Amino acid sequence: MVARIPASRLVREIGGPLRDGAGAGAEQGDPGERLPAYRRLAEAIRSAVVDGRIPTGATLPSERSLTEVLDVSRTTVTRAYAVLVADDWAISRRGSGTVLKLPGRRPEPSGPLVPTEPSVGGSAGAPTPGDLTCAASDAPPGFAAALEAATRSLPGHLRGIGYHPLGLPELRSAIADRYRARGLPTDAENILVTPGALAAINVVARTYLDPGDRVVVESPGYPNSMAAVTASGARPIALGLGAGRWDVEELAATVRRSAPAFALLMPDFQNPTGALLGADDRRAVAEVLRAARVPAVIDETMAELVLDDIDQPPPFARFDPHTVTVGSTSKTFWGGLRVGWIRAPRSEIDRLARSMSTLFLSASLLDQLIATHLLGEIDTILPDRRRSYRSARDRLVAAVGEHLPQWRRTVPPGGLSLWCRLPEPIAPLVVAAAQARGVLIVAGHQFGVGGGLAHHVRLTYGGRADTLDAVVARVAAGYREVLDRGWVPPATLGAGAGLIA
Ligand SMILES: Cc1ncc(COP(=O)(O)O)c(C=O)c1O
């Protein structure tokens, strides 16, 4: 099923009614007013797709409704749609309307986002200064002590078989304690331990999805979760996060149109935007989903990384007791520790565990012991971690401000990434130019449902902070080179970059 965009929303997204100089071309400084009206309309729609304001796969409003809302002639709309089809930005389907796409191939899901590997013989995972592809960090100072404590307690477990299909009991309790400390009553029986959050999302997907189902996801969002949805035969439906904000009305409309199996959201320092959903909006989102009987699946992988002195709302599940929440030690402590979990109503835990058992019999026992000790020390470890991330974030924001003043960015109140908006839709070209200078960053289309988002790149600040200024200076040099040599919007935005190397 393809969602149809209401005419009023389309007009909002293309920047208002089709007056001279409005909409198309305005952003790139084209002499838009010299183009005929149908060309300007087509261009405005194309720009909105490139920018991710309108998702690919969406059906354009009927010609009649758009004609009325725009107050133009029917011929203008008909010809604009025809231009989009002729230029390969849409396909016309008899009986179901004009569906937006990216030129070239059919829209493909974004490729997985995979950490780069150090070369064989290289240093064992030391952060590479120019690699900003991964929202991740090295292990915290308390890690060695937790490893020692885990090693000391390991012999006590060696007489057992080592498998804990639901998770090590003391770890399940420690995770439940942490939820209670964050304001969400939770028992160990609500927790299923998994080998990381991505494993948890895959377990949730295979438990609740059937081929052909739909899942509402944020766009931009976390590509590996979208891939998990697609791998289950379901289809991600984009909920646009314009300017890093959730639009509750838009969510209601999207849910109504697509009747999803669940909505997968990241209210706490959303990856990639770093946005935080406020308490009132959490309540409103929970209400929309409850009214539509759509379960919420909440990815809280970044939730502990609050960087500013703000009131972080309680976990989303406080607003909807049926919520299934996914968490992880990867960002709070270390990605090398393969421990995550699912927090769900007790009645769901057995079902989830059964579904997990054909994938993983258990998470690593040693990792679970380490995670238990780290959670016991979280009040000592986290403040330092947050301080160092805050200072890295501030350095990155300052470096972008200095070297790339044209780029717009909203300072994220938490998480590990900075989402930047370029004035031109050239993110993949800038990524390539930066790579030629030894800097790896990720272009926006990797985070979009079906691509798009060509105005955006994601930078991260979990790695070495002392080199960030020099790294951003190189990105800026790449950006200037792209502008200087002249550019055309790349046509491969939907293809996804596959492995990020
Ligand atoms: C939002 C989000 N969810 C899930 C994951 C996967 O986490 P894990 O390492 O626990 O599998 C990541 C990792 O970057 C993430 O950013």
The ligand as a Tripos MOL2 file, in Angstrom:
@<TRIPOS>MOLECULE
LIG
   16    16     1     0     0
SMALL
NO_CHARGES

@<TRIPOS>ATOM
      1 C1         19.9160    3.8900   17.4680 C.3       1 LIG1
      2 C2         20.7200    2.6430   17.5380 C.ar      1 LIG1
      3 N1         20.1130    1.4680   17.7460 N.ar      1 LIG1
      4 C3         20.7940    0.3240   17.8100 C.ar      1 LIG1
      5 C4         22.1500    0.3000   17.6530 C.ar      1 LIG1
      6 C5         22.8800   -1.0160   17.7350 C.3       1 LIG1
      7 O1         23.4240   -1.1500   19.0070 O.3       1 LIG1
      8 P1         24.1710   -2.4490   19.5020 P.3       1 LIG1
      9 O2         25.6320   -2.1850   19.3830 O.co2     1 LIG1
     10 O3         23.7520   -2.6010   20.9320 O.co2     1 LIG1
     11 O4         23.7160   -3.6110   18.6770 O.co2     1 LIG1
     12 C6         22.8420    1.4870   17.4180 C.ar      1 LIG1
     13 C7         24.2920    1.5010   17.1940 C.2       1 LIG1
     14 O5         24.8310    2.4340   16.6770 O.2       1 LIG1
     15 C8         22.1050    2.6900   17.3690 C.ar      1 LIG1
     16 O6         22.7000    3.8710   17.1460 O.3       1 LIG1
@<TRIPOS>BOND
     1     1     2 1
     2     2     3 ar
     3     2    15 ar
     4     3     4 ar
     5     4     5 ar
     6     5     6 1
     7     5    12 ar
     8     6     7 1
     9     7     8 1
    10     8     9 2
    11     8    10 1
    12     8    11 1
    13    12    13 1
    14    12    15 ar
    15    13    14 2
    16    15    16 1
@<TRIPOS>SUBSTRUCTURE
     1 LIG1         1 GROUP 0 **** ****
